[in-house]
Amino acid sequence: MFCILDDASYPHFGAYGCTWVDTPAFDRVAREGLLFQNAYTPNAKCAPSRSSILTGRNSWQLEEAANHVVNFPATFKTFPEALRDAGYATGKTGKGWGPGNPGEVDGKVRKLIGESYNKLNLEAAPSHGISGKDYAANFESFLDALGEGTPWFFWFGAHEPHRKYEYGSGRHRGGKSLEAIETVPRFWPDNDKVRNDMLDYAFEIEHADRHLGLMLEALERRGLLENTVVLVTSDNGMPFPRAKAQKYEYSIHMPLAVMWPQGIPSSGRRIEDYVSFIDFAPTFLELAGIPFENSGMSPSPGRSLTDIFASERSGQVNPDRNYVLIGKERHDYSRPQNQGYPVRGIVSDGHLFLRNYAIDRWPAGNPELGYLDVDGSPTKTTILELFRSQVDRSYWTLSFGKRKVEEELYDVRLDPECLLNLQGEASFDALRQGLRERMESLLREQGDPRMFGEGEVFDSYGYSEEKAWNFYERFMEGEFGSEDTGWVSPSDYEIAPLD
């Protein structure tokens, strides 16, 4: 059972020490299984992150699927499709892969994951921002439909905590207190509006966790939990400025807990190994007894996690798991000429190195187009109001301003907010250069077009929505308005370009 939240950052689960988000089901998985301390998504946006999960390949290895709102390339087989070929029943509830067009097979919509189980709904959603789907009941419908002895794979894709939120729901419906938040990240202002936004986010995480708990109970009641692998994570960081869609710790560092009562001999361990989403597909295929080279899938640089499962060690289990690669190309249609914001990076030994390849572009999208790579929110509005009134421009600079340097280096153990760039400090030159060289060597091995002077190809790929192609130019000519980008607020748009 693969459980993936939509837009939840690493720190915000009880097992990681967070006290203002209550996640008993995730904490149970961690307590009775493994809690990973260094799990990362290769690309902090919904579609490319989920593409890497399904294929076991980094986004720069996935052609169009490196981007957001795309047509999924027919050439790349997914691991659920390989499982189906081997006799597995596969199903999903909630959000699967997307946004985008999965394509067709024999004239029917391609099932990248499996049959959808979304017919059963809650009597009433806990808030206006939360999905009405009864995830747990739909999971039971899937289990009811299984034939005797049929092996299965199920994808629980919570829509939460993706925006939009019902403002104040964390307090008024969840009974939460603004004072319960110990600290607000220093890249946002600390005020009631931002704290309310954070509590609303917490309330949605708790809804997804509640359904995870009901699913665990269903497996237990049916006698299936002992021999079921349960993996819980999120696709990318929280939908706040300087988090989702960027390349900092709050963007790419993901929660990850795995339980398997029958197959993990020593539970309750905290694992320090660096783990990437590209490791999931090789793991699931190995557990199913399918050699990856016989699966029909394109080769994966990922590594199965079964050595960690079988070990009894905590901390660093496999010394070779000492890095992850990350990257970004085009996310939402937010710049002229269909341009993205290309970045590559490596995380290793507590340090995050980033290379920005086009610092003349706006990293969060062009201001006159509403900074489309950042979802609309009370926090975003607050930062923009402070900037426009000239009361405080520092938060805007961190979240929306152009990068001043091509390279960034952070000690994420001491600076998880990634505010102190060590790039200009001579004592870190050797470390920075070593990380860059290692990153580029690995990217060349993986055939990254950007390493061979061909990075523009990522801006040439189309979208799955017709209106998205040349959206910037068409918006500026008056064909589209702010109502055509409903994930941001109309007030997010600057009156004129800021260049």
LUMGURO-928385 format. One record per residue (C-alpha): residue in one letter; x negated, y, z. Coordinates in steps of 0.05 Angstrom, whole numbers, plus 32768, in hexadecimal, padded with zeros to 4 digits. Layout:
BEGIN
aXYZ;...
This chain:
BEGIN
m800080008000;f7FE180417FE9;c7FFB807F800D;i7FE980C47FF3;l80008107800D;d800481437FDF;d7FD5817C7FF5;a7FBD816A803B;s7F76817B8053;y7F48814D807A;p7F4B816D80BF;h7F96816D80C9;f7FA5812880E5;g7FA48112812D;a7F6F80DD8122;y7F3F8115810E;g7F4D813C814E;c7F83816B8135;t7FB4817C816E;w7FE881A68148;v7FFA81718114;d80198131812F;t800880F48104;p801480B4812C;a8019808780EE;f7FD880A080CF;d7FB7809A8113;r7FD080528119;v7FB1804080D6;a7F6F805F80ED;r7F72803E8132;e7F837FF98117;g7F55800080DB;l7F21803180C4;l7F1C807D80C6;f7EEF809A8090;q7ECB80DA80A2;n7EAF80EB805D;a7EE480DC8028;y7EE8810C7FED;t7F1281187FAF;p7EE981257F70;n7F19815D7F5B;a7F4681847F8A;k7F8581897F60;c7FC081587F5B;a7FBB813B7F14;p7F6E81357F0D;s7F67811A7F54;r7F9C80E57F48;s7F7D80D57F04;s7F3C80C47F27;i7F6080987F59;l7F8480717F22;t7F4880677EF5;g7F0C80647F24;r7EEB809A7EF9;n7ED680E17F09;s7EFE81177EE7;w7EC5812B7EB8;q7EC980E37E9E;l7F1380E77E8E;e7F1981157E51;e7F5C813A7E56;a7F69811D7E9B;a7F3281487EB8;n7F6581807EB5;h7FAA818F7ED3;v7FED818B7EAF;v7FD3815C7E79;n7FE481227E4C;f7FC480E57E6D;p7F9380C67E3C;a7FAB80837E21;t7F6380687E21;f7F5F80647E6D;k7F8180297E8F;t7F9580317ED8;f7F8A7FFF7F10;p7FD57FF47F1C;e7FDB7FE17ED2;a7FA27FB07EDC;l7FC57F957F1A;r80067F8B7EF3;d7FE07F657EBD;a7FC97F377EF5;g800F7F297F0E;y80187F5F7F42;a805A7F847F4B;t804B7FCE7F4E;g807980067F65;k8079804D7F7F;t80A4807F7FA4;g809C80CA7FA5;k806580EA7F7C;g803A80BF7F50;w800980DB7F1D;g801481227F05;p802681567EF2;g801F81407EAA;n803681107E75;p802180C77E80;g802E80B67E37;e8054807A7E1A;v804A80307E10;d8076800D7DDD;g80A4804A7DDB;k80AE804C7E26;v808F807A7E5B;r804E805D7E71;k804E80457EB9;l800B805B7ED2;i801E80407F17;g805D80177F15;e80A980187F1A;s80C680557F3D;y80EF804A7F7C;n810E808E7F89;k815980807F8A;l816480837FD6;n816880C77FF7;l816A80E2803D;e81AC80FA8059;a818A813D8064;a814281538059;p8121816F8098;s811681B28076;h812481D48033;g80DD81C8801D;i80DB817D802A;s80EE81497FF7;g813281278000;k811680E37FEB;d811A80AC801F;y80D480918012;a80D8805A8046;a811B8041802E;n810380407FE6;f80C680187FFC;e80F47FE5801C;s811B7FE17FDB;f80DA7FD07FB8;l80CB7F997FEB;d81127F7D7FE4;a81097F777F99;l80C87F4E7F9E;g80C97F057F8A;e80B27ED17FBC;g80677ED37FC2;t805E7F0B7F8F;p80207F357F9C;w802F7F7F7F9C;f80137FC57F9C;f803C80027FB2;w802C804C7FAD;f804C807A7FE0;g804380C07FC4;a805E80F27FF6;h807181357FD8;e805D8155801A;p803A8182802D;h803E819F7FE6;r805F81E37FE4;k809082047FE8;y809D82048033;e80D9821D805A;y80BA8257807F;g80BC824D80CA;s80D0820380C5;g809381EE80EE;r80AB82178129;h80F782168122;r810081CE810A;g80C081AE8123;g80BD81D08166;k807681E7815B;s80528221817B;l802682548159;e7FF682508194;a7FED82058189;i7FBE8213814E;e7F798217816E;t7F58823D8136;v7F6B825A80F3;p7F36825180BD;r7F0C829080B9;f7F1A8299806F;w7F6382AC8080;p7F7C82E380AF;d7F9482CA80F2;n7FDB82E380FA;d802182C98106;k803182C380BD;v7FF5829880AD;r7FFF826D80EC;n8048826280D9;d8031824D8094;m8001821A80B3;l803881FE80E1;d806781F680A6;y803081CF8083;a802781A480C2;f8072819680C4;e8070817A807E;i8034814E808D;e805A813180C8;h80958120809B;a806980F7806C;d804880D680A8;r808D80C480C5;h809D809D8085;l8059807B8087;g806B806380CD;l80AD804780B5;m80898022807C;l8058800380AD;e80937FED80D8;a80B57FCE809B;l80767FA7808A;e80707F9080D2;r80B97F7B80D6;r80B27F528096;g80717F3180AD;l80497F528076;l801E7F83809B;e7FE67F5280AE;n7FD27F468066;t7FE27F8B8049;v7FAB7FBD803A;v7FC68002804D;l7F9E803E8034;v7FB380858046;t7F9680C58029;s7FA981078006;d7F9C811E7FBF;n7F7B81617FCE;g7F7681988002;m7FAD81C28020;p7FD481F27FF2;f7FB58231800F;p7F8282637FF4;r7F3982497FF1;a7F5282027FFB;k7F7981DC7FC5;a7F5C81E37F7F;q7F1981FC7F98;k7EDA81D57FAA;y7ECF81E27FF4;e7ED881B48030;y7F2181C68039;s7F2B81B67FEF;i7F0781747FE4;h7EFD81538028;m7F3781228030;p7F5680F98067;l7F4D80AE805F;a7F638075808B;v7F68802B8078;m7F857FF1809E;w7F877FA7808C;p7F927F7D80CB;q7F7F7F3B80AA;g7F457F568081;i7F217F8A80AC;p7F027F6380E5;s7EEB7F9E810F;s7F1F7FD58114;g7F1E801A8132;r7EDC802C8110;r7EC9807180F8;i7EA5806D80B6;e7E7180A280A1;d7E638087805B;y7E7380B78022;v7EAF809D7FFD;s7ECF80B77FBD;f7F1480AC7FA0;i7EF280887F66;d7EE380507F98;f7F2D803E7FA0;a7F39801C7F5D;p7EFC7FEC7F64;t7F137FDD7FAB;f7F5A7FC97F97;l7F447F9F7F5C;e7F117F7A7F86;l7F457F6B7FBB;a7F727F507F85;g7F3A7F247F6B;i7F357F487F28;p7EEE7F547F0F;f7EEB7F9D7EFA;e7EC97F8B7EB8;n7F047F5E7EA7;s7F3A7F907EBA;g7F3D7FB67E78;m7F2C7FF67E9D;s7EF580257E88;p7EB5801D7EB2;s7EB7803E7EF6;p7E7D805D7F1D;g7EA6804F7F5C;r7E93801A7F8E;s7EC27FEA7FB2;l7ECC7FF87FFC;t7ED07FAF800F;d7E8A7FAE802B;i7EA17FE2805E;f7EE07FBA806C;a7EB87F7A807B;s7E847F9C80A6;e7E887FA480F1;r7E5F7FE480F2;s7E76802A8100;g7E53806980E6;q7E2B805F80A6;v7E398019808D;n7E18801B8049;p7DDC804A8045;d7DE5804F7FF9;r7E2880728003;n7E0680B48010;y7E2780E47FDF;v7E6580F47FB6;l7E6C811D7F76;i7EA281527F6C;g7EB7817F7F33;k7EEB81AB7F14;e7F0081C17ECF;r7F4481DF7EBD;h7F7D81DE7EEE;d7FBA820B7EE3;y7FC182367EA5;s7FA582747EC5;r7F6E82917E98;p7F6482AB7E51;q7F55827A7E19;n7F6C823E7E43;q7F2D82427E6D;g7F21821D7EAD;y7EF0822B7EE4;p7EB881F77EDC;v7E9581DF7F1B;r7E6C81A27F2D;g7E54818F7F72;i7E37815B7F9F;v7E42814D7FE9;s7E0A8129800D;d7DEE81258053;g7E1C815B806E;h7E0E818C8036;l7E3A81A47FFD;f7E1881BE7FBE;l7E4181E07F87;r7E2F81F97F42;n7E5F822C7F23;y7E57822D7ED7;a7E80826B7EC7;i7E7D829F7EFF;d7E9782D47ECF;r7EDC82B27ED5;w7F0D82B87F0F;p7F0882787F39;a7F51827B7F50;g7F6C82927F0D;n7F7382D77EF0;p7F91830B7F20;e7FC183277EEB;l7FDD82E17EE5;g7FE982D87F2F;y7FAC82AF7F41;l7FD182727F27;d7FA0823E7F43;v7FB782517F8A;d7FFF82407F9D;g802B82797FB6;s8030827C8001;p803782AB803C;t7FEC82A48047;k7FDD82B77FFF;t800D82F28002;t7FED830A8043;i7FA783098024;l7FBE832E7FE6;e7FE28363800F;l7FA3836F8039;f7F7A83757FF9;r7FAA83A47FD5;s7FB283D18011;q7F6683D38018;v7F6E83C08062;d7F418383805A;r7F2583698018;s7EFA83318037;y7F2F82FB8035;w7F3F830B7FED;t7EF583077FDB;l7EF082C27FFA;s7F2F82A67FDA;f7F3782CA7F98;g7EF882F37F88;k7EC582DF7F54;r7E8982B77F6A;k7E4A82E17F6F;v7E1982A77F65;e7E1982687F3B;e7E01823A7F73;e7E1D82307FB9;l7E0282057FF2;y7E2581F98034;d7E1681D28072;v7E5C81B6807C;r7E4B819880C0;l7E3E81DE80DD;d7E68820580AB;p7EA581DD8096;e7EC7821D807F;c7E8E8227804C;l7E838270805C;l7E3682728061;n7E178266801D;l7DD0824D8028;q7DBE82567FDF;g7D9382937FEA;e7D6B82788026;a7D2582628013;s7D24822B8048;f7D5D82088023;d7D40820E7FDD;a7D2481C77FDB;l7D6581AA7FF4;r7D8E81D27FC2;q7D6181BF7F88;g7D6181767F9C;l7DAD81737FA0;r7DB481967F5D;e7D8381667F3B;r7DA581297F59;m7DEA81427F46;e7DD681517EFE;s7DB3810E7EF6;l7DF180E97F0E;l7E1E81137EE2;r7DF381047EA5;e7DF780BA7EB5;q7E4280C07EB6;g7E4580E47E73;d7E5F81277E8C;p7E6681537E4E;r7E5381907E77;m7E0E81737E81;f7E0381707E36;g7E1A81B77E24;e7E5F819F7E10;g7E8881B77E4C;e7EB681E27E20;v7EDA81A27E0C;f7F0181A47E4D;d7F2081E77E39;s7F3481CB7DF5;y7F6181957E10;g7FAC81A27E0C;y7FE181A47E41;s801E81787E4B;e804981B77E4C;e804F81DE7E0B;k805482217E2D;a801182177E50;w7FE6821C7E12;n7FCD82647E0B;f7FFA82767E46;y7FCF82B07E5B;e7FD382D27E17;r801D82C47E10;f802A82DF7E56;m8003831F7E47;e802C83277E06;g806D83227E2D;e808482DD7E17;f808282C37E5F;g808C82E47EA3;s807E82D37EEC;e80BC82A87EED;d809882767EC1;t806582667EF7;g809282527F31;w805B82377F5D;v8043827E7F6C;s806A82BB7F84;p807A82F57F54;s805483237F84;d801582FA7F7A;y800B831B7F36;e7FDD83577F34;i7FF983927F0C;a7FBC83947EDF;p7F7B836D7ED5;l7F4783797F0B;d7F0B83717EDD;
